[in-house]
Amino acid sequence: MRTYRVVVSGPIPKSGKIQLTGPSFNHLIRVQRRTQGDSVELVFKELAISYVAIVDSITKDQATLTLQHQISNLSNAKITLICGMCKPKTIDFIASKSVELGISKICFFRASRSQGSLSPEQAKERVKRIERVIDSALKQSGNQSFPVSCKIFTDLQQTLQNLHKKKDTQSNNHLLLFQTPKREEESPISILDYFNKLSTQESTLSSKNDTSDLQLEGKYAESFLVIGPEGGLTEFEENLAIKGFGYTPISLGVKTLRVETAVIAAGTITSLALSS
């Protein structure tokens, strides 16, 4: 059965009733064709909370809904995508697919091989556009992870410093840097082998009833996926993440992938691995 979803901002009303106007009203009535008595899923974006709501009444430009009960099926997997800036259409595509995959935070940064540059004002406008793409994808997708933030940083160092302010928590996170294939060097561990190895470690420790070193329990606090722009990251950027912040080099195979393909592959495998 299809879930009809409406995304709203702001706090949960104490009265249990909420009025929809503007774009939210148009999406509910003119796009989803909901009528009085229909049920919808009402998503409070900033709170990452969703409720079942009933459409009580509809006027020319407003709909009143009554909240029924909270839906407690949010994903426990917290995945942060850290992606090099690329073409605007590619960024929109990545943002949309990230929502479908359940990625909870999206960070873009200007890499050495990123094309073009953005002024602070242009960056703000780009973030607003990305947030609109996220909202649109969230309405249509059935996932239960809500990207509550999207940021653009000047470079990879600023991005990682902002995300890893508390270094004492890094040992409980998956820190994965996806490298482009290099013929002259041995490929890093594949993403499948990485998660299979962790799964084996978990099974071994569990069989011994030894959970003192088992950081897989909850499982990890968060997963961070670094993916470069078209052309990949420079050696300096890779070393910055690996040596400076403890990231693990990861391979998606021997083929060179477009950045949007790499995002889908890495996000899908990570999401499946964390939910299994």
ABEGO torsion letter per residue (X at the ends): XBBBBBBBBEBBBAAGBBBBBEAAAAAAAAAAGBBBGBBBBBBBAAAGBBBBBBBABBBAABBBBBBABBBBABBABBBBBBBBBBBAAAAAAAAAAAAAAGBABBBBBBBAABBEBBBAAAAAAAAAAAAAAAAAAAAABABABBBABBBBBABAAAAAAAABABAAAAAABBBBBBBBBBAABBBBBBAAAAAAAAAAAAAAAAAAGBAAABAAAOBBABBBBBBBBBGEBBAAAAAAAAAAAGBBBBBAEABBBBAAAAAAAAAAAAAAAAAX
